[in-house]
Amino acid sequence: MLDYVLELTTSPHSIRAAHVERLREAGFDDASVLDICQVASYYNYVNRLADGLGVELEVFWAEEDLTMTRGEFEELVHKGSTP
C-alpha cells in the first residue's frame, strides 16, 4: 500500500493496472483500493494547494505534532484503526 501511495504521490503518470493488481494481491478489495487512492490523492491535492498559495502552518504546531512514532502507529493498528 505504501509503495503504491509513494508512486502515486511522486509519479502519478506512471500508475498502471499492475499497481492496482498488486494491491489486490496484498488483500485489498476494490473499495479499499479506492479508499487508498482517494486519501492519498486528497492529501496530495491539499498539500499542493497550500504550497502553491504559500500557506504556512500555524505557529502553535510543534514539529513533533507533524510526525507519528512507530509506537503510536503500532498502537493505532493494534486498535484496528489505521492512520
Helices and strands as residue ranges (DSSP letters): H 2-10, G 12-14, H 17-25, H 30-53, G 63-66, H 70-78
